[in-house]
Amino acid sequence: MPANSAPDGAVNRLPSTDLYFLNTMASWVRPRFGLRRRARKNPIRAAGANAFIAGDTFVLIRRDTPDVMRAALDWRGPMIYVIDDDVAAGAVCPLLPDGYRARLARFERQFHRDLLARADIVLAASDMLAQRLAQERAGPVARIDPVWRQAAADSAHFAPLLRGAPLQIVQLGSASHRGALMAIAPIMRDMLDRHEPVTFTYFSPRTIDEGLERHARARRIEPMTWPEYQRWMACNRFHLALYPLAQTAFDRARSASKLTEHAILGAVALYPQGWPPAQGREGVLLAPDRPEDWGEIIAQCIHRRDELQWMRPSFSKSQPCVHPFAVQQEMWIRILPIEQW
C-alpha cells in the first residue's frame, strides 16, 4: 500500500486525489506548467497537490500543505471538501500506531474540524462516514465512490492451482490497518505451518509477528509510494485477498475502494460480514466481524481453493450496471461551474 498517508508535513499528490478526482477529471485540469494557450482550454487549475479551483469553486481532497488548507478556509466562493477517512475517530483510536494517531489528532485539531465547518459541500467516501458527518454539520454531505484506472484482472492465474501451484493469499493495507493485521497474523502463521502449498503476502512497515516474519512462504512488503504501488499491482496476481477490519469507528467508516483493488489483483476477497460495502454482493466471501475468528473460514478457503476461480465472474456480474467512472465524472461536472467550457 502507498506510504504517503501521514496527514501533515510536506504533501505529494495523494492516492485519494486520483481516486476521487483526477482519474475522472484529469482532462479538465490544465497543466501546472505549460503553454498559456493550452491552459485556457482547461477550466480547472491546480491550487496544490490535492487542491483545485474551477471558476469560483475551491476543491480540497483530504489535505494539502498548511498554506493551501488555509487558502481553502479563507476562500470567498464555494468550497468542496472530499474526505475518505473518519479523522476524528482515528485521532482517538487505540489500535492505530501512536505516530499515525497523533498526526491525525493534530490534523483534526488544526484543520479538519474547521474544513468540515467551512465547506459548502462535503463528499464522504462511505455511507457510515457520510451519516456521521451529517450529524456534525448543517451543510450537505454526499457520497462519493473511488474510481480506479486499472481494469479487473482475468482468471488466467487460477489455472495453475489445478496443477498444484501455491494458493497465493494477500492482505493489502497500510499502517492504519495494523490492528486487524496483528489479529490475523498468528492465524496466518498457523495456516502456513499446516497447509502447503500456500503463500501469504502482506504490507507492514515493521515486523508484526516474529514467526510470520521468518516463515519461508510469508512475504512482508514495506509501504510503497503511490506510483510504485500502481506498478506493483500491474505485475502481481493473487487468488484470495483478506480484508479483516478492527471493530472500531475508524475501520467501520472505510470506503469500498478495496472491492475494486482486490479485483484488479484478480483475487476473490474475504470481508467482515458486518462491513456494508460487501453486503449483498455476489462473488465475495464473508467472515465473522472479529478478525480473531477468521481461522476456520480461511482454512475452508484453502481446502476449497479449486472453487475460488468460479467466484470471480459472479463478482463481476454483481457490479453496478452504471460504470463508476461515469457516475463520479457526472457528479463533478454537475457541482463544478464548468458547463460553459
Stockholm file with secondary structure:
# STOCKHOLM 1.0

chainA/1-341         MPANSAPDGAVNRLPSTDLYFLNTMASWVRPRFGLRRRARKNPIRAAGANAFIAGDTFVLIRRDTPDVMRAALDWRGPMIYVIDDDVAAGAVCPLLPDGYRARLARFERQFHRDLLARADIVLAASDMLAQRLAQERAGPVARIDPVWRQAAADSAHFAPLLRGAPLQIVQLGSASHRGALMAIAPIMRDMLDRHEPVTFTYFSPRTIDEGLERHARARRIEPMTWPEYQRWMACNRFHLALYPLAQTAFDRARSASKLTEHAILGAVALYPQGWPPAQGREGVLLAPDRPEDWGEIIAQCIHRRDELQWMRPSFSKSQPCVHPFAVQQEMWIRILPIEQW
#=GR chainA/1-341 SS CBSCCCSSSSCCCCHHHIIIIIHHHGGGBCCSSSCHHHHTTCSEEEEETTEEEETTEEEEESCCCHHHHHHHHHCSSCEEEEECSCHHHHTTCTTSCHHHHHHHHHHIIIIIHHHHHHCSEEEESSHHHHHHHHHHCSSCEEECCCCCSSCCCCSGGGGGGGGTCCEEEEECCCGGGHHHHHHHHHHHHHHHHHCSSEEEEEECSSCSCHHHHHCTTEEEECCBCHHHHHHHHHHCCCSEEECCCCSSHHHHTCCSHHHHHHHHTTCEEEEETTCGGGTTCTTCEEECSSGGGCHHHHHHHHHTGGGGGGHHHHHHHHSCSSCHHHHHHHHHHHHSSCTTC
#=GC SS_cons         CBSCCCSSSSCCCCHHHIIIIIHHHGGGBCCSSSCHHHHTTCSEEEEETTEEEETTEEEEESCCCHHHHHHHHHCSSCEEEEECSCHHHHTTCTTSCHHHHHHHHHHIIIIIHHHHHHCSEEEESSHHHHHHHHHHCSSCEEECCCCCSSCCCCSGGGGGGGGTCCEEEEECCCGGGHHHHHHHHHHHHHHHHHCSSEEEEEECSSCSCHHHHHCTTEEEECCBCHHHHHHHHHHCCCSEEECCCCSSHHHHTCCSHHHHHHHHTTCEEEEETTCGGGTTCTTCEEECSSGGGCHHHHHHHHHTGGGGGGHHHHHHHHSCSSCHHHHHHHHHHHHSSCTTC
//
